[in-house]
Amino acid sequence: MPLRSAGSGKLPREPVHHPLFARYYARVSVSAETRWGMAGVRDRLLAGLSGRVIEIGAGNGLNFAHYPNSVSEVVAIEPERSLRQLAAESALRCDVPVDVAPGAAEALPVKSEAFDAVVLSLVLCSVRDVPRALSEVRRVLRPGGVVRFFEHGAGGGRAMRFAQRALDRTVWPPLSGGCHVSRDPVGALRAAGFELGPYRQVLMPEKGPKLPPSYCVLGTAWRPSADGTPAA
């Protein structure tokens, strides 16, 4: 893995430690693969990727089995120790080479412009500094490189959005590993200088009650190349 030397702004190697939430998330996320249709979402998220990919906030590694063979390498960054161990076990079962490493989204331990694609999968909700994290995404992605994202955030009517903001100010982040339910991932990507490609709203679960974390968006963005267009 192409590590960079530590510099100013480097975060500790273990910036996140939520062991109770990690165990809960590991169980629920596996169940959601079939019950909520998450396996199909992962297929759509990763379809067509190629070259070197960095996945930020890899969790327990459930994306790994869905990477196409056109991907030459995945560097998977996961800050939470328990989830990172599960991700490392998942990596051993994959056809695509996966290197799991510690690190925070706000200070990625890799070289600049080293990747053809970045995958963001349910991670922007929990990073401490979204603009700084997306600045790091831009740094490590080559000009013209692609960002694939599946994130949840603000959605629903006025009452739901009020409830989301109230939860973010009170109990939700401490109970959910730092997660927030009222962020705007598409707006954050646009503000960070990425060009937005196609994206669409997704409800998770698709059927059943609409909960504060149900409002998701699945899509593509890219880092503009020198002439402002995505690479071919």
Accessible surface in RSA format (square Angstrom, percent):
REM  Atomic radii and reference values for relative SASA: ProtOr
REM  Chains: A
REM  Algorithm: Lee & Richards
REM  Probe-radius: 1.40
REM  Slices: 20
REM RES _ NUM      All-atoms   Total-Side   Main-Chain    Non-polar    All polar
REM                ABS   REL    ABS   REL    ABS   REL    ABS   REL    ABS   REL
RES MET A   1    70.78  36.7   9.62   6.4  61.16 145.6  10.59   9.0  60.19  79.7
RES PRO A   2    29.99  21.9  20.31  18.5   9.68  35.2  29.53  24.4   0.46   2.8
RES LEU A   3   107.31  59.8  89.92  64.3  17.38  43.7  89.92  63.2  17.38  46.8
RES ARG A   4    79.21  33.3  62.90  32.1  16.32  38.8  32.04  43.8  47.17  28.6
RES SER A   5   101.32  85.6  77.69 103.7  23.63  54.4  54.90 116.9  46.42  65.0
RES ALA A   6    79.04  72.7  48.23  74.4  30.81  70.1  48.25  68.0  30.79  81.6
RES GLY A   7    48.82  60.2   0.00   N/A  48.82  60.2  37.13 101.9  11.69  26.2
RES SER A   8   125.92 106.4  83.17 111.0  42.74  98.5  59.46 126.6  66.46  93.1
RES GLY A   9    45.42  56.0   0.00   N/A  45.42  56.0  32.68  89.7  12.73  28.5
RES LYS A  10    70.66  34.5  44.42  27.3  26.25  62.5  34.50  31.1  36.16  38.5
RES LEU A  11    42.27  23.5  35.96  25.7   6.31  15.9  36.43  25.6   5.85  15.7
RES PRO A  12    91.70  66.8  77.26  70.4  14.44  52.5  89.73  74.1   1.97  12.3
RES ARG A  13   159.60  67.0 151.36  77.2   8.24  19.6  65.41  89.4  94.19  57.1
RES GLU A  14    71.49  41.0  52.05  39.4  19.45  46.3  36.22  70.1  35.27  28.8
RES PRO A  15    13.07   9.5   1.72   1.6  11.34  41.2   7.12   5.9   5.94  36.9
RES VAL A  16    33.90  22.3  32.09  29.1   1.81   4.4  33.85  29.4   0.05   0.1
RES HIS A  17    93.15  50.9  72.25  50.2  20.90  53.5  54.65  56.3  38.50  44.8
RES HIS A  18    65.79  36.0  62.04  43.1   3.75   9.6  41.22  42.5  24.57  28.6
RES PRO A  19    46.63  34.0  46.60  42.5   0.03   0.1  46.60  38.5   0.03   0.2
RES LEU A  20   133.21  74.2 126.23  90.3   6.99  17.6 127.01  89.2   6.20  16.7
RES PHE A  21    54.74  27.4  47.38  29.3   7.35  19.1  52.27  31.7   2.47   7.1
RES ALA A  22     1.08   1.0   0.54   0.8   0.55   1.2   0.83   1.2   0.25   0.7
RES ARG A  23   130.39  54.7 125.02  63.7   5.37  12.8  58.27  79.6  72.13  43.7
RES TYR A  24   122.06  57.0 121.50  69.1   0.57   1.5  82.61  62.1  39.45  48.6
RES TYR A  25    57.45  26.8  57.10  32.5   0.35   0.9  40.27  30.3  17.18  21.2
RES ALA A  26    15.55  14.3  13.79  21.3   1.75   4.0  14.09  19.8   1.46   3.9
RES ARG A  27   164.72  69.2 152.33  77.7  12.39  29.5  75.47 103.1  89.26  54.1
RES VAL A  28    51.66  34.0  48.71  44.1   2.95   7.1  51.33  44.6   0.33   0.9
RES SER A  29     7.87   6.7   3.19   4.3   4.68  10.8   7.79  16.6   0.08   0.1
RES VAL A  30    86.36  56.8  81.32  73.6   5.04  12.1  81.32  70.7   5.04  13.7
RES SER A  31    41.56  35.1  31.54  42.1  10.02  23.1  34.89  74.3   6.67   9.3
RES ALA A  32     6.82   6.3   5.42   8.4   1.39   3.2   6.62   9.3   0.19   0.5
RES GLU A  33    27.02  15.5  24.40  18.5   2.62   6.2  18.62  36.0   8.39   6.9
RES THR A  34   118.38  84.2  93.16  94.4  25.22  60.1  80.10 107.6  38.28  57.9
RES ARG A  35   188.88  79.3 152.81  77.9  36.07  85.9  50.68  69.3 138.20  83.8
RES TRP A  36    92.50  37.1  84.96  41.1   7.54  17.7  73.69  39.3  18.81  30.5
RES GLY A  37    36.20  44.6   0.00   N/A  36.20  44.6  30.36  83.3   5.84  13.1
RES MET A  38     9.50   4.9   9.50   6.3   0.00   0.0   5.55   4.7   3.95   5.2
RES ALA A  39    32.32  29.7  32.32  49.9   0.00   0.0  32.32  45.5   0.00   0.0
RES GLY A  40    29.22  36.0   0.00   N/A  29.22  36.0  24.58  67.4   4.65  10.4
RES VAL A  41     1.59   1.0   1.58   1.4   0.01   0.0   1.58   1.4   0.01   0.0
RES ARG A  42    12.86   5.4  12.86   6.6   0.00   0.0   0.94   1.3  11.92   7.2
RES ASP A  43    75.17  52.7  71.08  70.7   4.08   9.7  25.89  60.9  49.27  49.1
RES ARG A  44   107.76  45.2  88.65  45.2  19.11  45.5  56.55  77.3  51.21  31.0
RES LEU A  45     2.51   1.4   1.10   0.8   1.41   3.6   2.51   1.8   0.00   0.0
RES LEU A  46     0.00   0.0   0.00   0.0   0.00   0.0   0.00   0.0   0.00   0.0
RES ALA A  47    57.73  53.1  46.79  72.2  10.94  24.9  53.39  75.2   4.33  11.5
RES GLY A  48    67.08  82.7   0.00   N/A  67.08  82.7  36.36  99.8  30.71  68.8
RES LEU A  49     3.99   2.2   2.22   1.6   1.77   4.5   3.99   2.8   0.00   0.0
RES SER A  50    60.24  50.9  55.26  73.7   4.98  11.5  20.32  43.3  39.91  55.9
RES GLY A  51    21.75  26.8   0.00   N/A  21.75  26.8  19.50  53.5   2.25   5.0
RES ARG A  52    62.34  26.2  62.34  31.8   0.00   0.0  43.93  60.0  18.40  11.2
RES VAL A  53     0.07   0.0   0.00   0.0   0.07   0.2   0.00   0.0   0.07   0.2
RES ILE A  54     0.00   0.0   0.00   0.0   0.00   0.0   0.00   0.0   0.00   0.0
RES GLU A  55     1.48   0.8   1.48   1.1   0.00   0.0   0.00   0.0   1.48   1.2
RES ILE A  56     3.09   1.8   3.01   2.2   0.08   0.2   3.01   2.2   0.08   0.2
RES GLY A  57    15.40  19.0   0.00   N/A  15.40  19.0   6.11  16.8   9.30  20.8
RES ALA A  58     7.69   7.1   0.00   0.0   7.69  17.5   0.65   0.9   7.04  18.7
RES GLY A  59     9.08  11.2   0.00   N/A   9.08  11.2   9.03  24.8   0.05   0.1
RES ASN A  60     9.99   6.9   8.29   8.0   1.70   4.1   1.74   4.2   8.25   8.0
RES GLY A  61     2.79   3.4   0.00   N/A   2.79   3.4   0.00   0.0   2.79   6.2
RES LEU A  62    39.22  21.8  31.69  22.7   7.53  18.9  34.22  24.0   5.00  13.5
RES ASN A  63     2.33   1.6   1.56   1.5   0.77   1.9   0.00   0.0   2.33   2.3
RES PHE A  64     2.95   1.5   0.71   0.4   2.23   5.8   0.71   0.4   2.23   6.4
RES ALA A  65    88.76  81.6  54.67  84.4  34.08  77.5  60.35  85.0  28.41  75.2
RES HIS A  66    41.16  22.5  25.93  18.0  15.23  39.0  20.01  20.6  21.15  24.6
RES TYR A  67    11.95   5.6   0.02   0.0  11.93  31.0   0.02   0.0  11.93  14.7
RES PRO A  68    36.70  26.7  25.91  23.6  10.78  39.2  36.70  30.3   0.00   0.0
RES ASN A  69   130.96  90.3 101.98  98.5  28.98  69.8  34.31  82.6  96.65  93.4
RES SER A  70    64.24  54.3  38.47  51.3  25.77  59.4  45.75  97.4  18.49  25.9
RES VAL A  71     3.58   2.4   0.00   0.0   3.58   8.6   0.06   0.1   3.52   9.5
RES SER A  72    66.65  56.3  47.03  62.8  19.62  45.2  50.88 108.3  15.78  22.1
RES GLU A  73    43.08  24.7  42.95  32.5   0.13   0.3  16.00  30.9  27.08  22.1
RES VAL A  74     0.00   0.0   0.00   0.0   0.00   0.0   0.00   0.0   0.00   0.0
RES VAL A  75     0.00   0.0   0.00   0.0   0.00   0.0   0.00   0.0   0.00   0.0
RES ALA A  76     0.00   0.0   0.00   0.0   0.00   0.0   0.00   0.0   0.00   0.0
RES ILE A  77     0.66   0.4   0.66   0.5   0.00   0.0   0.66   0.5   0.00   0.0
RES GLU A  78     8.87   5.1   8.87   6.7   0.00   0.0   0.00   0.0   8.87   7.2
RES PRO A  79    23.52  17.1  23.52  21.4   0.00   0.0  23.52  19.4   0.00   0.0
RES GLU A  80     5.64   3.2   5.64   4.3   0.00   0.0   5.64  10.9   0.00   0.0
RES ARG A  81   123.96  52.0 122.62  62.5   1.34   3.2  49.47  67.6  74.50  45.1
RES SER A  82    40.05  33.8  31.59  42.2   8.46  19.5  20.35  43.3  19.70  27.6
RES LEU A  83    13.17   7.3  13.17   9.4   0.00   0.0  13.17   9.2   0.00   0.0
RES ARG A  84    33.16  13.9  33.06  16.9   0.09   0.2   8.28  11.3  24.88  15.1
RES GLN A  85   103.92  58.1 100.48  73.4   3.44   8.2  40.58  86.4  63.34  48.0
RES LEU A  86    66.02  36.8  64.40  46.1   1.62   4.1  64.50  45.3   1.51   4.1
RES ALA A  87     0.00   0.0   0.00   0.0   0.00   0.0   0.00   0.0   0.00   0.0
RES ALA A  88    37.00  34.0  33.87  52.3   3.14   7.1  35.05  49.4   1.96   5.2
RES GLU A  89    72.08  41.4  70.69  53.5   1.40   3.3  24.36  47.1  47.72  39.0
RES SER A  90    13.58  11.5  12.02  16.0   1.56   3.6   5.50  11.7   8.08  11.3
RES ALA A  91    15.13  13.9   6.08   9.4   9.05  20.6   6.20   8.7   8.93  23.6
RES LEU A  92   156.50  87.2 122.77  87.8  33.73  84.8 126.76  89.0  29.74  80.0
RES ARG A  93   179.07  75.2 142.65  72.7  36.42  86.7  78.26 107.0 100.81  61.1
RES CYS A  94    28.63  21.7   3.95   4.4  24.69  58.0   3.90   9.9  24.73  26.7
RES ASP A  95   139.86  98.0 101.78 101.3  38.08  90.0  27.39  64.5 112.46 112.2
RES VAL A  96     8.64   5.7   4.91   4.4   3.74   9.0   7.14   6.2   1.50   4.1
RES PRO A  97    80.67  58.8  68.68  62.6  11.99  43.6  80.49  66.5   0.18   1.1
RES VAL A  98    25.47  16.8   0.00   0.0  25.47  61.4   1.03   0.9  24.44  66.3
RES ASP A  99    51.89  36.3  47.82  47.6   4.07   9.6  19.05  44.8  32.84  32.7
RES VAL A 100    29.34  19.3   4.40   4.0  24.94  60.1   4.40   3.8  24.94  67.6
RES ALA A 101    10.73   9.9  10.33  15.9   0.40   0.9  10.73  15.1   0.00   0.0
RES PRO A 102    29.91  21.8  25.84  23.6   4.08  14.8  26.03  21.5   3.88  24.1
RES GLY A 103     7.56   9.3   0.00   N/A   7.56   9.3   7.52  20.6   0.04   0.1
RES ALA A 104     6.66   6.1   4.08   6.3   2.59   5.9   4.68   6.6   1.98   5.2
RES ALA A 105    11.06  10.2   5.98   9.2   5.08  11.6   5.98   8.4   5.08  13.5
RES GLU A 106    13.19   7.6   9.60   7.3   3.59   8.5   2.77   5.4  10.42   8.5
RES ALA A 107     5.22   4.8   2.10   3.2   3.12   7.1   2.45   3.5   2.77   7.3
RES LEU A 108     0.00   0.0   0.00   0.0   0.00   0.0   0.00   0.0   0.00   0.0
RES PRO A 109    10.00   7.3  10.00   9.1   0.00   0.0  10.00   8.3   0.00   0.0
RES VAL A 110     0.00   0.0   0.00   0.0   0.00   0.0   0.00   0.0   0.00   0.0
RES LYS A 111   115.70  56.4 113.25  69.5   2.45   5.8  60.20  54.2  55.50  59.1
RES SER A 112    63.45  53.6  44.27  59.1  19.18  44.2  27.93  59.5  35.52  49.8
RES GLU A 113    88.15  50.6  68.89  52.1  19.26  45.8  14.85  28.7  73.29  59.8
RES ALA A 114    24.58  22.6   7.79  12.0  16.79  38.2  17.36  24.5   7.21  19.1
RES PHE A 115     3.02   1.5   0.29   0.2   2.73   7.1   1.93   1.2   1.09   3.1
RES ASP A 116    41.16  28.8  39.55  39.4   1.60   3.8   9.11  21.4  32.05  32.0
RES ALA A 117     1.04   1.0   1.04   1.6   0.00   0.0   1.04   1.5   0.00   0.0
RES VAL A 118     0.00   0.0   0.00   0.0   0.00   0.0   0.00   0.0   0.00   0.0
RES VAL A 119     0.00   0.0   0.00   0.0   0.00   0.0   0.00   0.0   0.00   0.0
RES LEU A 120     1.59   0.9   1.59   1.1   0.00   0.0   1.59   1.1   0.00   0.0
RES SER A 121    10.62   9.0   4.83   6.4   5.79  13.3   1.53   3.2   9.09  12.7
RES LEU A 122    52.18  29.1  35.12  25.1  17.06  42.9  35.12  24.7  17.06  45.9
RES VAL A 123    11.69   7.7  11.09  10.0   0.60   1.4  11.69  10.2   0.00   0.0
RES LEU A 124     6.33   3.5   6.25   4.5   0.07   0.2   6.33   4.4   0.00   0.0
RES CYS A 125     7.94   6.0   6.69   7.5   1.24   2.9   0.53   1.3   7.41   8.0
RES SER A 126    42.49  35.9  28.13  37.5  14.36  33.1  10.38  22.1  32.12  45.0
RES VAL A 127    13.58   8.9   6.91   6.3   6.67  16.1  13.16  11.4   0.42   1.1
RES ARG A 128   169.27  71.1 135.85  69.3  33.42  79.6  68.42  93.5 100.85  61.1
RES ASP A 129    57.53  40.3  53.30  53.1   4.23  10.0  18.39  43.3  39.14  39.0
RES VAL A 130    21.19  13.9  18.76  17.0   2.43   5.9  18.76  16.3   2.43   6.6
RES PRO A 131   100.48  73.2  92.24  84.1   8.24  29.9  96.15  79.4   4.33  26.9
RES ARG A 132    85.06  35.7  78.95  40.2   6.11  14.5  36.39  49.7  48.67  29.5
RES ALA A 133     1.32   1.2   1.27   2.0   0.05   0.1   1.27   1.8   0.05   0.1
RES LEU A 134     0.59   0.3   0.57   0.4   0.02   0.1   0.57   0.4   0.02   0.1
RES SER A 135    66.24  56.0  59.35  79.2   6.89  15.9  26.14  55.7  40.10  56.2
RES GLU A 136    17.51  10.1  17.51  13.2   0.00   0.0   3.66   7.1  13.84  11.3
RES VAL A 137     1.39   0.9   1.39   1.3   0.00   0.0   1.39   1.2   0.00   0.0
RES ARG A 138    80.30  33.7  80.19  40.9   0.12   0.3  23.67  32.3  56.64  34.3
RES ARG A 139    52.51  22.0  42.89  21.9   9.62  22.9  49.54  67.7   2.97   1.8
RES VAL A 140     0.00   0.0   0.00   0.0   0.00   0.0   0.00   0.0   0.00   0.0
RES LEU A 141     0.00   0.0   0.00   0.0   0.00   0.0   0.00   0.0   0.00   0.0
RES ARG A 142    78.07  32.8  78.07  39.8   0.00   0.0  35.90  49.1  42.17  25.6
RES PRO A 143    53.25  38.8  45.20  41.2   8.06  29.3  45.20  37.3   8.06  50.1
RES GLY A 144     6.50   8.0   0.00   N/A   6.50   8.0   0.00   0.0   6.50  14.6
RES GLY A 145     0.38   0.5   0.00   N/A   0.38   0.5   0.38   1.0   0.00   0.0
RES VAL A 146    35.22  23.2  34.61  31.3   0.61   1.5  34.61  30.1   0.61   1.7
RES VAL A 147     0.00   0.0   0.00   0.0   0.00   0.0   0.00   0.0   0.00   0.0
RES ARG A 148    38.13  16.0  38.13  19.4   0.00   0.0   5.52   7.5  32.61  19.8
RES PHE A 149     0.00   0.0   0.00   0.0   0.00   0.0   0.00   0.0   0.00   0.0
RES PHE A 150     1.62   0.8   1.62   1.0   0.00   0.0   1.62   1.0   0.00   0.0
RES GLU A 151     0.42   0.2   0.42   0.3   0.00   0.0   0.34   0.6   0.08   0.1
RES HIS A 152    15.45   8.4  13.48   9.4   1.97   5.0   8.51   8.8   6.94   8.1
RES GLY A 153     2.87   3.5   0.00   N/A   2.87   3.5   1.72   4.7   1.14   2.6
RES ALA A 154    35.92  33.0  15.63  24.1  20.29  46.2  15.63  22.0  20.29  53.8
RES GLY A 155     6.22   7.7   0.00   N/A   6.22   7.7   6.22  17.1   0.00   0.0
RES GLY A 156    36.37  44.8   0.00   N/A  36.37  44.8  17.18  47.1  19.19  43.0
RES GLY A 157    49.21  60.7   0.00   N/A  49.21  60.7  38.27 105.0  10.94  24.5
RES ARG A 158   212.71  89.3 198.04 101.0  14.66  34.9  79.17 108.2 133.54  80.9
RES ALA A 159    83.43  76.7  69.73 107.6  13.70  31.2  76.41 107.6   7.02  18.6
RES MET A 160    39.58  20.5  34.06  22.5   5.52  13.1  36.62  31.1   2.96   3.9
RES ARG A 161    99.80  41.9  99.54  50.7   0.26   0.6  25.69  35.1  74.11  44.9
RES PHE A 162   122.66  61.4 122.66  76.0   0.00   0.0 122.66  74.4   0.00   0.0
RES ALA A 163    38.71  35.6  34.36  53.0   4.34   9.9  38.51  54.2   0.20   0.5
RES GLN A 164     0.09   0.1   0.09   0.1   0.00   0.0   0.00   0.0   0.09   0.1
RES ARG A 165   109.72  46.1 108.39  55.3   1.33   3.2  44.03  60.2  65.69  39.8
RES ALA A 166    30.66  28.2  29.71  45.9   0.94   2.1  30.66  43.2   0.00   0.0
RES LEU A 167    41.67  23.2  41.49  29.7   0.18   0.5  41.61  29.2   0.05   0.1
RES ASP A 168    23.41  16.4  11.16  11.1  12.25  29.0   9.78  23.0  13.63  13.6
RES ARG A 169   161.82  67.9 125.28  63.9  36.54  87.0  73.73 100.8  88.09  53.4
RES THR A 170    83.64  59.5  63.34  64.2  20.30  48.4  64.83  87.1  18.81  28.4
RES VAL A 171    78.44  51.6  76.62  69.4   1.82   4.4  78.44  68.2   0.00   0.0
RES TRP A 172    61.55  24.7  61.52  29.8   0.04   0.1  61.55  32.8   0.00   0.0
RES PRO A 173    20.39  14.9  19.11  17.4   1.28   4.7  19.52  16.1   0.88   5.4
RES PRO A 174   103.46  75.4  65.30  59.5  38.16 138.7  77.79  64.2  25.67 159.5
RES LEU A 175   133.83  74.5 111.30  79.6  22.54  56.7 113.78  79.9  20.05  54.0
RES SER A 176    14.95  12.6  13.98  18.7   0.97   2.2   4.18   8.9  10.77  15.1
RES GLY A 177    10.43  12.9   0.00   N/A  10.43  12.9   0.60   1.7   9.83  22.0
RES GLY A 178    21.07  26.0   0.00   N/A  21.07  26.0  20.04  55.0   1.03   2.3
RES CYS A 179    14.10  10.7  14.10  15.7   0.00   0.0   6.42  16.3   7.68   8.3
RES HIS A 180    44.28  24.2  44.28  30.8   0.00   0.0  25.00  25.8  19.28  22.4
RES VAL A 181     0.00   0.0   0.00   0.0   0.00   0.0   0.00   0.0   0.00   0.0
RES SER A 182    32.56  27.5  16.71  22.3  15.85  36.5   2.90   6.2  29.65  41.5
RES ARG A 183    58.53  24.6  52.46  26.7   6.07  14.4  33.55  45.9  24.98  15.1
RES ASP A 184    88.35  61.9  78.43  78.1   9.91  23.4  33.73  79.4  54.62  54.5
RES PRO A 185    11.88   8.7   8.99   8.2   2.89  10.5  11.88   9.8   0.00   0.0
RES VAL A 186    15.99  10.5  15.99  14.5   0.00   0.0  15.99  13.9   0.00   0.0
RES GLY A 187    21.30  26.3   0.00   N/A  21.30  26.3  16.35  44.9   4.95  11.1
RES ALA A 188    25.55  23.5  14.89  23.0  10.66  24.3  22.40  31.5   3.15   8.3
RES LEU A 189     0.00   0.0   0.00   0.0   0.00   0.0   0.00   0.0   0.00   0.0
RES ARG A 190   131.52  55.2 121.38  61.9  10.14  24.1  61.25  83.7  70.27  42.6
RES ALA A 191    94.30  86.7  50.31  77.6  43.99 100.1  63.41  89.3  30.89  81.8
RES ALA A 192    28.14  25.9   5.13   7.9  23.01  52.3  18.53  26.1   9.61  25.4
RES GLY A 193    34.25  42.2   0.00   N/A  34.25  42.2  28.89  79.3   5.36  12.0
RES PHE A 194     6.42   3.2   0.00   0.0   6.42  16.7   0.00   0.0   6.42  18.4
RES GLU A 195    77.37  44.4  76.32  57.7   1.05   2.5   4.80   9.3  72.57  59.2
RES LEU A 196    37.55  20.9  10.70   7.7  26.85  67.5  10.70   7.5  26.85  72.3
RES GLY A 197    13.40  16.5   0.00   N/A  13.40  16.5   7.58  20.8   5.83  13.1
RES PRO A 198   111.10  81.0  96.39  87.9  14.71  53.5 108.14  89.3   2.96  18.4
RES TYR A 199    91.16  42.6  62.19  35.4  28.97  75.4  35.17  26.4  55.99  69.0
RES ARG A 200   123.26  51.8 117.95  60.1   5.31  12.6  62.97  86.1  60.29  36.5
RES GLN A 201   128.02  71.6 109.94  80.3  18.08  43.1  64.13 136.5  63.90  48.5
RES VAL A 202     8.27   5.4   2.72   2.5   5.55  13.4   7.52   6.5   0.75   2.0
RES LEU A 203    55.81  31.1  50.77  36.3   5.04  12.7  50.77  35.7   5.04  13.6
RES MET A 204    11.58   6.0   7.95   5.3   3.63   8.7   7.78   6.6   3.80   5.0
RES PRO A 205    23.56  17.2  18.96  17.3   4.59  16.7  18.96  15.7   4.59  28.6
RES GLU A 206   112.87  64.8  89.50  67.7  23.37  55.6  26.93  52.1  85.94  70.2
RES LYS A 207   181.85  88.7 166.81 102.3  15.04  35.8 114.01 102.6  67.84  72.3
RES GLY A 208    51.21  63.2   0.00   N/A  51.21  63.2  27.29  74.9  23.93  53.6
RES PRO A 209    99.85  72.8  86.30  78.7  13.55  49.2  98.47  81.3   1.38   8.6
RES LYS A 210   117.92  57.5  98.84  60.6  19.08  45.4  52.33  47.1  65.60  69.9
RES LEU A 211    79.19  44.1  79.04  56.5   0.15   0.4  79.19  55.6   0.00   0.0
RES PRO A 212    28.83  21.0  28.83  26.3   0.00   0.0  28.83  23.8   0.00   0.0
RES PRO A 213    40.35  29.4  33.49  30.5   6.86  24.9  33.60  27.7   6.75  42.0
RES SER A 214     1.58   1.3   1.33   1.8   0.25   0.6   1.02   2.2   0.56   0.8
RES TYR A 215    28.76  13.4  24.66  14.0   4.11  10.7  20.00  15.0   8.77  10.8
RES CYS A 216     4.54   3.4   3.28   3.7   1.26   3.0   0.90   2.3   3.64   3.9
RES VAL A 217     6.96   4.6   6.96   6.3   0.00   0.0   6.96   6.0   0.00   0.0
RES LEU A 218    15.15   8.4  12.56   9.0   2.59   6.5  12.56   8.8   2.59   7.0
RES GLY A 219     8.57  10.6   0.00   N/A   8.57  10.6   7.30  20.0   1.27   2.8
RES THR A 220    31.45  22.4  31.45  31.9   0.00   0.0  16.15  21.7  15.30  23.1
RES ALA A 221     0.00   0.0   0.00   0.0   0.00   0.0   0.00   0.0   0.00   0.0
RES TRP A 222    52.50  21.1  52.50  25.4   0.00   0.0  52.50  28.0   0.00   0.0
RES ARG A 223    39.07  16.4  39.07  19.9   0.00   0.0   0.01   0.0  39.06  23.7
RES PRO A 224    24.64  18.0  17.50  16.0   7.15  26.0  17.50  14.4   7.15  44.4
RES SER A 225    28.11  23.8  20.98  28.0   7.13  16.4  19.18  40.8   8.93  12.5
RES ALA A 226   116.72 107.3  69.08 106.6  47.63 108.4  82.42 116.1  34.30  90.9
RES ASP A 227   112.77  79.0  77.96  77.6  34.80  82.3  50.69 119.3  62.08  61.9
RES GLY A 228    41.95  51.7   0.00   N/A  41.95  51.7  24.26  66.6  17.69  39.6
RES THR A 229    66.78  47.5  66.40  67.3   0.38   0.9  57.09  76.7   9.69  14.6
RES PRO A 230    59.40  43.3  46.82  42.7  12.59  45.8  46.82  38.7  12.59  78.2
RES ALA A 231    48.22  44.3  21.24  32.8  26.98  61.4  29.27  41.2  18.95  50.2
RES ALA A 232   151.46 139.3  72.09 111.2  79.37 180.6 111.59 157.2  39.87 105.6
END  Absolute sums over single chains surface
CHAIN  1 A    11016.3       8589.9       2426.4       6612.7       4403.6
END  Absolute sums over all chains
TOTAL         11016.3       8589.9       2426.4       6612.7       4403.6
